[in-house]
Amino acid sequence: MASLLSFLIFASLSLANAKSNSTLTPINRDLYHSSADLLEEIKALVHRHPDKLTVETIKTGNKGYKAEITVVTYCRSRKETDDRSKFRILLSFGQHGRELITTELAFRILSILSEEQFLPDVDAASLNNTLDKLVIKVVPMENVNGRKLVEGGDLCERRNGRGVDLNRNWSVDWGKKEKDYDPYEENPGTGPFSEPETQIMRKLALTFDPHIWVNVHSGMEALFMPYDHRNTTPDGAPSEQMRSLLSKLNNVHFHKHCIIGSGGGSVGYLAHGTATDFMYEVVKVPMAFTFEIYGDTTASSKDCFKMFNPVDVTTFHRVLNDWSSSFFTIFKLGPHQLDGNSSKAMASTSEKFVSIDEYLDGYLVERRNRYGKKMEVLDVGMQEIRTYFRLFLLSSVLLLFMFCSRIARSKSSRPIVSALPI
């Protein structure tokens, strides 16, 4: 009797679980590319337009975990890709695996830049004149490993391949946990830049030195500026310039429907260790944004694909059309917004302070990428290098202090000789 009762309980639980799973929206394969197909199509697009597009795949790893990021560079004259007089824009998509719509937007923007697709009601000559002055780097899928987990059936996964939230793994205010901290959603890693993906992105940002950064997400509809770890925005003219540009985007493309403000003050919670705060605070990007391009507030919290991605054809294309148009408005208005602050905006990377931690980590990532060798540097080794450097600085300061003190004592101990004859 007991065994029969156990069987009935098990059967009822299995049936309930099956019904629950059947209510979850699967990935619409007719609308969305797989990660492999999307990256292949992007590389094929670059191959068809070598006059204006280039692509590189950056790989690195640590502790047995490997990651790679594809970076596409747009410049109408490839010879001028490193021209520091051009206005530089860095865009990142797919930082969270479950936000598939963001990577589709990256593909749409690249298709328009290559002129395989077109924006409605846009003068081609005017657009080309705008694009002549820009270098745009696009990361179409920052979190490839996390995306593969989503495609494997874990539709709510936002973290990378070893369970770290890449948008909590940056150094600004890293590791702070709010009362509503969810370790599954917001695991910041073992330390700032513990993850290969964030190491690659940091190196890219420091070397490219963009004037505009946009980190593209989904989950709601919003246009965010710094800060994520505070409920305030920066003071002064830079903040007003960012807000002005966002207001124009909201009015022109979104009928004032998007939330505008700081991520920390608008989204309902503070986020620590984010990419956008790092770009603004450390890289000194004059305009650093986080865009949230879609969210279904009616979806169940367990129905993640529906919550973060359009599931019907009409909404899918509306989102891509509206947001791709908004990016081309940024390409046009961004340089003008910064004209009044051009001396800061056009500063080169060499004029910016970079900490020893940033330099060492960036240098080592660059060596791995340049020579293609597996030059893994253990975290312990990196910590020792930093510790020795700091000890060197401290000892230098102490020696200088002792030297100055000795000079001061020697001067004070000398006999005072009168200038008057005795």
N, C-alpha and C positions, 0 to 999 in steps of 0.2 A: 504493500500500500504506500509506504514511504517513498519507494523508488518511483511509483507511478506519479505521485504528487510532485516529486522533483522533476520528472520528465515534463509534466504539464507546465510547471513554473518556467523551466528552461525554454520550452516551446513558445510560451507567451512572450517572454523577454526577447527571444529571437525575432518573433513576428513584429513586436513593437519597434525593435531596432531597424528591421527591414523597412517598415513604414516610414520611420524617421529619415533613413537614408534616401528613400525614394522621393522625399520632398525637397532634397537638396538639388540645386540647379547645377548640371554638369557644364563643362567647358563646351561652348558652341564651336565646334571644329570648322563649321562653314564660315564663321566670321573671323576666328582667331587663328593665327599661325602658331605652329609649335615653335619652341625656342630655336631648334636647329634649322627649321625652314626659314624662319624670319631672318636669322643671321646670314644664311646662305643667299637669300634674296637681296639683302642689303649689300653683300659683297659682290653679287652679280650686277647690281645697280652701279656700284663704284667702278667695276670693270667696264661698263658701257659708257662711263663719263670720266675718263682719266684726266680730261682737261680741267675739271673743277673739283673732283672728289678723290681723296686718298683714304686708305684704310690701314690700320695696324692692329695687331692683337698682342696685348701685353699680358704676360704670364708671370706669376710668382706663387710662392707657397711657404708654409712653415708647419712643423710638427706633423708632417704627413698629409696635410690638407693643401690642395692646389686649387687655384682659381685663375681665370683668364677673363679679360675685358676687351671687347672690340671698341675701337675708337675711330670714328669717321671724321675727317677734316674737310670742310668746304672752303675753297678759296678760288675765285674766278681765274686767278693766274697762279698756278702751282708754284712758280718760282718765288712768289711773294708770301708764301705760307708763313715764313719766319719774319716777315716785315713788321717791326714793332710799332710802326706808325699806324697800322690798321687797327680797327676796333675789334676786340676779341670777346667772343661769347662762348661759354661752356654750358652745355645742356646735358643733364643726366636723367635717364628713364629706367624704370624697372628695378629700383633699389629694393623694393619689396616684391617677393616672388608672386604673390597673389594678385598683383595689380597689372594684369595683362594689357589692359587698354592703354596704359602709358607707353608700352613698347610699340603698339600699333601706331600711336601718334608719332613716335620717333621715325618710323618708316614713312609715314605720310609726309612729314616735314622734309625728309631727305628726297622723297620723290618729287616734291615741289621745287626744291633747290636744284635738282638735276633737270627740271623742266619736262619730266615725264607725266606730271600732273600739274594742274594750274588752279590758282585761286580765282573765284568769280569776281568780276567787277574790279579787277586790279590792272592798272596800266603797266604793261610789260617793260616799257622803256624806263619808267620811273623806278620800278622794282629792281631792274638790273643796275641802275645808277646807285641805288642804295646798297646792293649786295657787293658792288665793286670795292666798297670800303671796309668790308668785313672779313674776318676769319672766324668760322664757326666750327667748334668741335662738338660732336654729338656722341654720347655714350648711349646706344640704343637699349642695352640690357646690362645694367650694372651687376645684377645678382643672378647669374646664369645657373649656379648650383641650386639656389633656392627655387628658381623657376622650374627646374626639373622635378623637384619634389612636388610642386603643385600639379604638374602634368602627370605625375605618378599617382595622383588621387588625394593628396593632402591639400585640399583647396583653401584652407585657412592659413597656410604657412607664409609668413612674411620674412622669416630669418634666412640666413645663408645656409650653406650645406652642413655646417656644424653647430647650428642653433644660436647664432649671434645676430642680433638686430643691427644691420649695418648703419642705420641712422641713429644709433646710440653709441657707436664705437669711435667717435671723434673726440678730440681732447678738450674742447671747451666745456667746462662743467661736467666732465665725464664721471659716471658712476654714481651720481646722486640719485636717490630713489624717493619718489613721492609716496604718500600714504596708499595710493591706489596702484602702486607698482605691481605689474604682472610679469613675473620672471619668464613666462612662456612667450609673451609678446615683446618684451623690452630687454632681453638679456644683453647687457652692454659689452660682454666679452671679459677677458681676464685683465685687460688694460687698454688704454687708448691705442688705437691702430694695431690691435692684436690680430686683426683679420687681413688676409692678403688683398681683399677687394678694396678696403679703405686705404691700405698702403698705396695701391696703384692710383686710386683717385686723388690722394693727397699729392703724390708726386706729379701727376698730371696738372693739378691746379697750380702748384708752386712753379712749375716750369712754363706753363702757358700764360699764367698771370692774367686772367680774364677781367674785363670791365663789367661783364654781367654773368651771373651764375643763376641757373634755374634748376631746381630739383623737382621733378615731376612725379606726383603721387595721385592716388584716387582713394575715395572713401567719403568725400564730401565735395562741395564746390566752393573753392576759396582761393584767394590771392594773398599769400602770406609774405611778410618781410621779417627781418630779425626783430625781436629775439624769440627763440623757442624756449630757452631756459628761464626767461623772465616774462612777466605779463605786461611789459612795456616795450616801446620801440626806441631806437637810438634818438639822441637829441640832435638838433641842428639841421643844416641844409641837406646833408645826404639823406636823412630820413624823409624830409619833405619831397625830395626828388623821387625817391622810391614810391612814396604814397601817391604822388601826382601821376606817375606812369601807370600804377595799378588802377587808379580811378579812371583814367582814360580807357584802359582795357575793359574795365567793368562796364563803362557806359556804352562803348562802341560794340562790343562783342557779346556781352552777357546780360544786357538790359538791367544792370545794377543788381543782379541776382547773387553774385559772389560775395562772400564775406571778405573784408579787407582789414588788415591789421597785423599785429605780431602773432606768430604762431602760438606762443605761450599765453597770450591774452585773449585769443579768439577761438582756439580749438577746444577749450574746456579743460586742458591739463598742461602742465609744464613738461617739456621734453629736454633731456640733458644729454650732451655729447652728440649733437646733430651736425650734419654736413653744412647746412646753411649758416649756422652760428660760427663754425670754423672758417668758412669762406669770408665772412664779414669781419670777424675779429682778428684772425691770424693772417689770412692771405690778403686782407684789406681790399676785397672786391667792393667797388663803390656801390653796386646794385646786386644784392643777393636775395633770391626769392625761393619760396616753395609754393608750387601750384598744386592744388587738389582739383582734378578735372572732372570727376564724376563720383556720385554716391547715391545709392538707393536706400533711403531712410526707412522704407517700408519692409525691407528684407530682414529675415531672421538673422540674429548674430551668428548662427551656425551656417547660414546659407551664404558663405563668403564670396563665391563667384558672382552671385547676383548682387551682393552688397557693393562690390568694388568694380564691377564691369557691366556695361550695357549688354543685355541678352537678346535684344531684338534689332533687326537691321536698321530701322529708322533712327533709333536712338544712337546706335553705334556710329552711323555716318554723321549724324548731327554733332556728336561730341568731337569727332575727328575734324569736321569742317570748321566748327567754331573755334576750337583751340589751335588748330594750325594757322588760321587767319590771325589769331591773337599773337602768335609768335612772330609772324611777319610784321605786325605792327610794332612789336618790340625791336625788331631788326631796323625798322625805319626811325622810330622815335628815340630809342635808347641813346645813340650818339648825341642827339640834340639835347636830351635831358642832362647830359654830363658836360656840355660845352662850358657852362659856367664854372665848372670845377675841373677843367681839362688838365691843369698841371698835376693834380693828384691822379686823375683818371688815366693819364697816359704814362704814368710812372712805370719804369721797367722793374723787373723782378730784382735786379741787382741793387736797387735803391731801397728795397724793403728789408727789414730785419727778419732774419730767419733763425730760430733757436738752434742750438747744437743738436737737439733731438731731431728736429725737422731735417737738418742738413744730413746727419748721419744716416737716418732711415731712408731719405730720398736718394742719397748717393748709392747706398747698397742696392736698392730696388733698381736704380738705373744701370748698375753694373750687370745685374742678372738679366735685364731686358736687352742690353746692348750686345752682350756676348753669348747669350743663350745657354749659359752654364747653370748647373744646379748649385748655386752658391748659397746654401741655406745658412743663415746666421742665427744661432740659438738666442732666445730671448735673454738668457743669462749672460751670454757674451755681450749683447748690446747693453745690458744694464751695467756690466763691468766697465765698458768703454765710457759710458756716461758718468759713472761714479768717479773713474780716474780723472776725467776731464774736469769735473766739478772740484775734486780735491786739488787738482793743479791750479785752478783759478783761485780757490780759497787760500792755498799756500802762497801764491803770488801776492795776493792782497795782504796777507799777514806779514810777509817779508818786506813789502813796501811800507807798511805801517811801522814795522820795527826800524827800518832804515830812516824814515822820517823822524821818528821819536829820538833816535840816537843823534841825528843832526841837531835837533832842537835842544837836547841836553848838552851837547858839546858847545853850542853857542851860549847857552845860559851859564855854563861853568867857566867861561873865559873871564879874566880880570878886566874890570872896567878901567880904561885909560883915559884920563882927562885930556881934553883938547887944549887946555890952558897950560902955560909953562908954570912950573913950581917955583 
